[in-house]
Amino acid sequence: MRHTAVKALAAVAITAALTTVAAVPAMADPAVTPAAKDIVGVGSDTTQALFSKFSTDYNATLPATDTTTPRLYSWDATGTTTITPKTGGASIPRPNGSGAGIGALNTTTNTTLDFARSSRAAQATDPSTFDFVAFAKDAVTWSAPTGGHAPANLTTANLVDIYTCVKTNWSQLGGTAGTIKPYLPQTGSGTRSFFLQAIGNITPGACVTSSPEENEGTDPVFTNLDSIFPYSVGHYVGQLNGHASGSDAPGTLTLRSINNVLPLTPTNTLNPAFAGGSYGRVLFNVVRDGDYTANTTQGTALRAIFSPSGWICGATGRADIASYGFLNLPGTGCGAIIH
């Protein structure tokens, strides 16, 4: 299969404005242990809720009497410490985040895992035999508690100063006096990796705490009015759209501007102008090239789900992407592959 380089994909607006919808679980491990033939993934927290929806909708297209076509399942980033992704497969530590998911894909075979959800692009340390298949657009900004001491806007230089501990008080950056408390998501998080790269590929300073689960504004640490935390804009919009439950919710955190560009539109969707800048990112599903191109039942199923003509890039998949807060890629972008 020919591999197409994914260029800087322009952000495209989604047409669905924020509406009132019934709250549904944002996180859900498979209700059954998937069969050995099924297509099963792990990894990114940012896209786990969307993949629960993908799983429900894709599997609904297959008749109950169809016992041969692989179904789609996705395991959450958090939950029990150990999971058995497939019947007959190995039990593994639950991968929490993009990097952890890609690592698990590298140490298993398709008897255990078929893909990893990734909110970051390929890195030099990733196996060259892995295909990163694009499917949506997101962006990352910074968040802070409502009523806290942070200003409404920070520049990239401000963020560098905060996360390298050069500036330590909000009064130095246009906010109210208070000692800045910078947080980063857990190690292995694609959001963490992307954010640090976006602000200059920095090494965090000693004042930075790495531990909160990404995209969970409900963490008790954010009762600190001086806190700052990177956040997926798309995931945040999905939470506002009712795709939130338990700890997977914004809590008191609100999204803030970078370089005077708002991350949200007036209708609380991901701002295409923000996603089109340096804080915009493409979302991927990572597969083993040998599996993806194979003339096997699983290879056919992988292409039927992830390829440009696959289910995710079709009408229902694109509607799910918009509902869960992300931007749809242009037709030539969805399903494009890089290494």
C-alpha positions in Angstrom: 0.0 0.0 0.0 1.3 3.4 -0.9 2.0 5.7 2.1 0.9 9.3 1.7 2.6 12.0 3.7 0.2 14.0 5.8 0.7 17.6 5.2 -0.3 20.4 7.5 -4.0 19.8 7.2 -6.1 23.0 7.3 -8.7 23.1 9.9 -12.3 22.8 8.7 -15.3 24.1 10.5 -17.9 21.8 11.9 -21.4 22.8 11.4 -23.0 21.4 14.5 -23.4 24.0 17.2 -23.5 23.2 20.9 -26.9 21.7 21.7 -28.4 20.2 24.8 -28.1 16.4 24.7 -28.6 13.7 27.2 -25.4 12.9 29.1 -23.9 9.6 28.1 -21.0 7.7 29.5 -17.8 9.2 28.2 -15.8 6.2 29.1 -16.6 2.5 28.7 -14.5 -0.6 28.4 -16.0 -3.3 26.1 -19.0 -4.9 27.7 -17.7 -8.2 26.5 -14.2 -9.6 26.1 -13.6 -9.2 22.4 -13.1 -12.2 20.2 -9.6 -13.1 18.9 -10.7 -11.9 15.4 -12.0 -8.5 16.5 -10.2 -5.2 16.0 -9.2 -3.9 19.4 -7.3 -0.8 20.5 -5.9 1.1 23.5 -4.1 4.3 24.2 -5.1 8.0 24.1 -7.4 9.4 26.8 -8.4 12.3 24.4 -10.1 10.0 21.9 -11.3 7.2 24.2 -14.9 8.6 24.5 -15.2 9.0 20.8 -14.0 5.5 20.2 -16.6 4.1 22.6 -19.1 5.8 20.3 -17.4 4.5 17.1 -17.5 1.0 18.6 -21.2 1.2 19.3 -22.1 2.7 15.9 -19.8 0.5 13.8 -20.8 -2.7 15.4 -24.5 -1.8 14.9 -23.9 -2.0 11.2 -23.1 -5.7 11.5 -26.1 -8.1 11.8 -26.2 -10.1 15.0 -26.2 -13.2 12.8 -22.8 -12.2 11.3 -20.3 -14.2 13.3 -17.4 -13.8 10.8 -16.8 -10.1 10.4 -14.6 -8.6 13.1 -16.1 -6.0 15.4 -14.5 -2.9 16.8 -13.6 -2.4 20.4 -11.6 0.1 22.4 -10.3 -0.1 26.0 -10.2 3.1 28.1 -6.9 4.7 29.3 -7.9 4.3 32.9 -9.6 1.6 34.9 -8.4 -1.7 36.2 -4.6 -2.0 36.3 -4.5 -5.0 34.0 -6.6 -5.9 31.0 -7.0 -8.9 28.7 -7.9 -7.1 25.4 -8.9 -10.2 23.5 -10.1 -13.7 24.2 -7.0 -15.9 24.2 -4.6 -13.0 24.1 -2.1 -11.8 26.6 -3.0 -9.9 29.7 -1.2 -6.5 29.8 -0.8 -3.5 32.0 -3.5 -1.0 30.9 -1.9 1.6 28.6 -2.7 5.1 29.7 -2.1 7.6 26.9 -0.9 7.7 23.3 2.8 6.8 24.0 1.8 3.9 26.3 -0.7 2.6 23.7 1.9 2.7 21.0 4.4 1.0 23.3 1.9 -1.8 24.0 1.2 -2.2 20.3 5.0 -2.7 19.8 5.3 -5.4 22.4 2.2 -7.5 21.4 0.8 -9.1 18.3 -2.7 -9.0 16.7 -3.7 -11.8 19.0 -3.8 -9.1 21.7 -4.0 -5.6 20.1 -4.7 -4.3 16.6 -4.3 -0.5 17.0 -3.4 2.3 19.4 -5.3 5.6 19.7 -2.8 8.5 19.4 -3.3 12.2 19.9 0.3 12.9 18.8 2.1 12.4 15.5 4.8 9.8 14.8 8.1 10.4 16.6 11.6 9.2 15.6 11.6 6.6 18.4 8.4 5.0 17.1 8.8 1.8 15.0 9.2 2.6 11.3 6.8 -0.3 10.6 3.9 1.5 12.2 1.4 3.4 10.2 -0.2 6.5 11.7 -3.6 6.8 10.1 -5.2 10.3 10.4 -8.9 10.7 11.1 -9.7 14.1 12.8 -8.3 17.5 13.9 -8.0 18.7 17.5 -6.1 21.5 19.3 -4.5 21.9 22.7 -4.7 25.1 24.8 -4.2 25.9 28.5 -6.9 25.9 31.2 -7.3 27.5 34.6 -9.9 27.5 37.3 -12.9 29.8 37.1 -12.3 32.7 39.6 -8.6 32.0 39.7 -5.6 34.2 39.4 -4.6 33.5 35.8 -5.3 36.0 32.9 -7.5 35.3 30.0 -4.6 35.1 27.5 -1.0 34.0 27.5 1.6 34.1 24.7 3.7 31.1 23.7 6.6 32.9 25.4 4.6 33.2 28.6 3.9 29.4 28.5 7.6 28.7 28.1 8.4 30.9 31.1 5.7 29.2 33.2 6.7 25.6 32.4 10.5 26.3 32.7 9.8 28.1 36.1 11.2 31.5 34.9 7.9 33.3 35.8 6.4 32.1 39.0 3.6 34.6 39.9 0.5 35.4 37.9 1.1 39.2 38.6 4.1 38.9 36.2 1.8 37.9 33.4 -1.2 40.2 33.7 -3.0 38.1 36.3 -3.8 38.6 40.0 -1.0 37.9 42.5 -0.6 34.3 43.3 2.2 31.7 42.9 1.7 29.8 39.7 1.1 26.1 40.0 1.8 24.5 36.6 0.6 20.9 36.0 1.2 18.5 33.1 -0.8 15.3 32.3 0.6 11.9 33.2 3.8 10.6 31.5 2.8 8.8 28.3 0.1 11.3 27.5 0.0 12.4 23.8 -1.5 15.8 25.0 1.5 16.3 27.3 4.0 15.4 24.5 2.2 17.6 21.9 1.9 20.6 24.3 5.6 20.6 25.3 6.6 20.4 21.6 4.2 23.2 20.6 5.7 25.6 23.1 9.3 24.9 22.0 10.1 21.3 22.8 11.0 22.4 26.3 12.1 20.4 29.4 9.7 21.1 32.3 11.2 22.9 35.3 11.2 21.7 38.9 8.1 23.7 39.7 6.0 21.6 37.4 3.9 18.7 38.7 3.2 15.7 36.4 0.4 13.6 37.6 -3.2 14.7 36.8 -5.0 12.5 34.2 -5.3 14.5 31.0 -8.7 16.2 30.3 -10.0 15.7 33.8 -10.7 19.1 35.3 -12.4 17.4 38.3 -9.0 16.5 39.8 -8.9 17.9 43.3 -5.6 19.7 42.6 -7.5 22.2 40.5 -9.1 23.7 43.5 -5.8 25.6 43.7 -6.7 28.9 42.1 -3.2 29.3 40.8 -3.2 26.1 38.7 -2.6 25.9 35.0 -3.1 22.7 32.9 -3.0 21.8 29.2 -6.4 20.6 27.8 -7.7 19.1 24.6 -10.1 21.6 23.1 -12.0 18.9 21.2 -12.4 16.7 24.3 -13.5 19.7 26.3 -16.2 20.5 23.6 -17.3 16.9 23.7 -17.7 17.1 27.5 -19.8 20.3 27.1 -21.9 18.4 24.5 -22.9 15.9 27.2 -20.2 13.2 26.6 -18.9 13.4 30.1 -19.3 11.3 33.2 -17.6 10.9 36.6 -14.1 12.3 36.6 -14.1 12.8 32.9 -15.5 16.4 33.0 -14.2 20.0 32.9 -14.9 20.6 36.6 -14.0 24.3 37.3 -11.5 24.6 34.5 -12.1 26.9 31.6 -10.1 27.1 28.4 -8.0 30.2 27.8 -6.5 31.9 24.7 -3.0 31.7 23.3 -1.5 34.6 21.4 -4.9 36.3 21.6 -6.6 33.5 19.6 -9.7 32.0 21.2 -9.8 28.2 21.3 -13.6 28.2 21.2 -16.1 29.8 18.9 -19.1 31.8 20.3 -21.2 28.5 20.1 -18.6 26.5 22.0 -17.1 24.5 19.1 -13.4 24.1 18.4 -12.3 27.3 16.7 -10.9 26.4 13.2 -8.6 29.5 13.4 -7.0 28.1 16.6 -6.8 24.6 15.3 -5.2 25.9 12.1 -2.2 27.3 14.0 0.7 25.8 15.9 -1.6 24.5 18.6 -3.7 22.4 16.2 -3.0 18.7 15.9 -4.1 15.8 13.8 -5.4 12.7 15.6 -4.3 9.2 14.6 -4.9 5.6 14.9 -1.7 3.6 14.8 -1.5 0.1 13.2 1.2 -2.3 12.3 1.8 -2.0 8.5 2.1 -5.7 8.1 -1.4 -6.1 9.6 -2.9 -3.2 7.8 -1.8 -4.3 4.3 -2.3 -8.1 4.8 -4.8 -10.0 2.8 -6.4 -11.4 5.9 -9.7 -11.1 7.7 -8.2 -8.7 10.2 -6.3 -6.7 7.5 -9.5 -6.3 5.5 -11.4 -5.2 8.6 -8.7 -2.7 9.6 -8.9 -1.1 6.1 -12.7 -1.2 6.2 -12.6 0.9 9.4 -9.6 3.2 9.1 -8.9 3.7 5.4 -10.0 6.8 3.4 -13.0 4.8 2.1 -13.5 3.2 5.5 -16.3 3.6 8.1 -14.7 6.3 10.2 -14.2 8.5 7.2 -17.8 7.9 6.1 -21.0 9.8 7.1 -21.7 8.3 10.5 -18.0 8.4 11.6 -17.8 12.1 10.6 -21.0 12.9 12.5 -19.6 11.2 15.6 -16.3 13.2 15.2 -18.2 16.5 15.2 -20.5 15.5 18.0 -17.5 14.6 20.2 -16.0 18.1 19.6 -13.3 17.5 17.0 -13.0 18.8 13.5 -13.4 16.6 10.4 -10.4 16.5 8.1 -10.9 17.2 4.4 -11.7 14.1 2.3 -8.1 13.7 1.2 -6.9 13.9 4.8 -9.0 11.3 6.6 -7.4 7.9 6.3 -4.0 9.3 5.1 -1.0 7.5 6.4 2.4 8.5 7.7 5.2 6.7 9.5 
